[in-house]
Amino acid sequence: LREEGLVPGVVYGQNVEATKIIIDPADIKKGIRTQGGANPLFTIVAEGEGAKNINGKTVVVREIQLNPINYGYLHVDLVSIDVKQEITVEVSLNYTGKAEGVKAGGILQEIRRVVELTSLPVNIPRSIDVDVTAMKIGDSLHLEDITLPEGCRVDTDINFTLATIAAPRGLEEAVEEGAAEELVEGEEAPAETAEEPETPEVEE
């Protein structure tokens, strides 16, 4: 099938018997390009054996296996869903703006690039924009700091760190040197606690 330019796949999920399918890769590319994001929805229009089992079903892409050399499609997993029931999917975070801390020489560290959202399929966003413009050196951005799209929620109590602005190495060293210079003249830095001498063993 791959030599003929087609892609093998499987449809499974709610009220659907697992069904093997053959897909034109152009249809996959068109759906992803049109809808964008990592969770495009498709409506199955099938012909041949087993078509009545999946025809008209709304599906979401669960996994696409790619050729590591040319990135061609090797296999596609499609999961049938009920458009009236919520699902949980991973959505990409799109960091926007130039942070004040970056302008000052800091480094934006993207700790997390995706977040799990629960919503109705029609409300799944392509991505979530996260504005980092106001972040300064030493600032951190957490999950509770971002605005989720309408109709979406996160099912976790953990306030994950999403991004931070780290100081450049040279600035960190300068801060450490400045702290050392602030020692009052004649004042010594705290001495390390001396280790107690070991008690020699005595043979009886």
C-alpha positions in Angstrom: 0.0 0.0 0.0 2.8 2.4 0.9 4.6 1.7 -2.4 1.3 2.7 -4.1 1.3 6.0 -2.2 -1.5 4.9 0.2 -1.5 4.8 4.0 -2.8 1.9 6.1 -4.7 2.8 9.2 -7.4 1.7 11.7 -10.5 3.2 13.2 -11.7 2.3 16.7 -13.4 3.9 19.6 -16.9 4.5 20.9 -19.5 2.2 19.5 -17.2 1.2 16.6 -15.7 -2.2 15.9 -12.0 -1.8 15.1 -11.8 -1.5 11.3 -8.8 -1.4 9.1 -8.7 1.3 6.5 -6.7 2.6 3.6 -6.3 6.4 3.3 -5.0 8.8 0.7 -2.3 10.8 2.4 -3.5 13.9 0.6 -6.8 13.8 2.7 -4.8 13.7 5.9 -2.6 16.6 4.9 -5.6 18.7 3.8 -7.4 18.1 7.1 -4.4 19.1 9.1 -3.6 22.1 7.0 -7.2 23.3 7.1 -7.8 22.9 10.8 -4.3 23.2 12.1 -3.2 22.0 15.5 -2.5 18.5 16.7 -6.1 17.4 17.0 -7.9 17.8 13.7 -11.4 16.2 13.4 -12.4 14.1 10.4 -15.7 12.7 9.2 -15.3 9.2 7.7 -16.5 8.7 4.2 -15.7 5.1 3.3 -16.3 2.5 0.6 -15.9 -1.2 0.5 -16.0 -3.9 3.1 -16.7 -2.6 6.6 -17.6 0.8 5.3 -21.1 0.8 7.0 -19.4 0.3 10.3 -17.5 3.6 10.2 -19.3 5.8 7.6 -20.3 9.2 9.0 -18.3 8.7 12.2 -16.4 11.7 13.6 -12.9 10.8 14.4 -9.8 12.5 15.9 -6.2 11.5 15.1 -4.8 9.5 18.0 -1.4 8.8 16.4 0.4 9.2 13.1 3.5 7.1 12.5 6.0 8.8 10.3 9.0 7.6 8.2 12.0 8.9 10.1 13.8 9.7 6.8 11.3 11.4 4.6 8.5 12.0 7.1 6.0 10.2 5.0 3.0 8.7 6.7 3.4 5.0 7.7 0.2 4.4 9.7 -2.7 6.3 11.1 -4.8 5.6 14.2 -8.2 7.3 14.2 -10.5 7.3 17.3 -14.3 7.6 16.9 -15.8 10.1 19.3 -19.1 11.5 20.3 -19.2 15.2 19.4 -21.5 15.8 22.4 -19.1 14.3 24.9 -16.0 15.9 26.3 -12.6 14.5 25.5 -9.1 15.2 26.9 -6.3 16.1 24.4 -2.9 17.7 24.4 -2.8 21.3 23.0 0.4 23.1 22.0 1.4 26.3 23.8 2.5 29.2 21.5 4.7 31.6 23.4 4.3 35.1 21.9 5.9 38.5 22.4 9.4 39.4 23.5 9.8 39.3 27.3 11.3 42.3 29.1 13.7 39.9 30.7 14.9 38.7 27.3 15.5 42.3 26.2 17.6 42.7 29.3 19.8 39.7 28.4 17.8 36.9 30.0 16.9 33.6 28.5 13.3 32.4 28.0 13.1 28.8 29.1 10.0 27.0 27.8 9.4 24.3 30.5 6.2 23.0 29.0 5.1 23.1 25.4 1.8 21.4 25.7 -1.1 21.3 28.1 -3.9 18.8 28.5 -7.3 20.3 28.0 -10.8 18.8 28.5 -13.6 20.1 26.3 -16.1 19.3 23.7 -14.4 18.3 20.4 -15.7 21.4 18.6 -14.1 23.7 21.2 -10.6 22.2 20.9 -8.2 25.1 19.9 -5.4 24.8 17.5 -3.1 26.1 20.1 -3.0 28.4 23.1 -1.2 31.8 22.8 0.8 32.7 25.9 2.0 36.3 26.1 5.4 36.5 27.8 6.0 40.2 27.1 5.8 41.4 30.8 8.1 38.7 32.2 11.3 39.9 33.7 14.5 38.1 34.7 13.7 35.7 37.5 9.9 35.6 36.7 8.0 32.3 36.2 4.8 31.7 34.4 2.4 29.1 35.8 -0.6 27.2 34.6 -3.0 29.4 36.6 -1.6 32.5 34.9 -2.9 31.7 31.4 -6.4 32.2 30.0 -7.9 29.0 28.7 -10.2 29.1 25.7 -14.0 29.3 26.4 -15.4 25.8 27.1 -12.0 24.3 28.0 -10.6 23.3 31.4 -7.6 21.5 32.9 -8.3 18.6 35.2 -5.4 19.0 37.5 -4.7 20.7 40.8 -1.0 21.0 40.1 0.0 24.6 39.1 2.7 23.6 36.6 5.5 26.0 35.7 5.2 26.7 32.0 8.1 29.1 31.4 10.8 31.1 33.2 13.2 33.9 32.4 16.7 32.8 33.5 19.5 35.3 34.1 22.5 34.9 31.7 25.5 33.2 33.3 27.6 36.3 33.3 25.0 38.2 35.2 24.7 35.4 37.8 28.4 35.5 38.4 28.4 39.3 38.8 25.6 39.0 41.4 27.7 36.5 43.4 30.8 38.7 43.2 28.7 41.7 44.3 27.5 39.8 47.3 31.0 38.9 48.3 32.2 42.6 48.1 29.4 43.6 50.5 31.1 41.9 53.4 32.1 44.6 56.0 35.8 45.3 56.1 37.4 43.1 58.8 34.4 40.7 58.8 35.2 37.2 57.8 33.0 35.0 55.8 31.3 32.3 57.8 33.7 29.5 58.4 32.8 26.0 57.4 32.0 23.8 60.4 35.1 21.8 61.4 34.7 18.1 61.4 35.3 16.4 64.7 38.6 14.3 64.7 38.0 10.6 64.4 38.5 8.6 67.6 41.3 6.2 67.0 40.4 2.5 67.3 42.1 0.7 70.2 42.7 -3.0 70.0 41.9 -4.9 73.1 
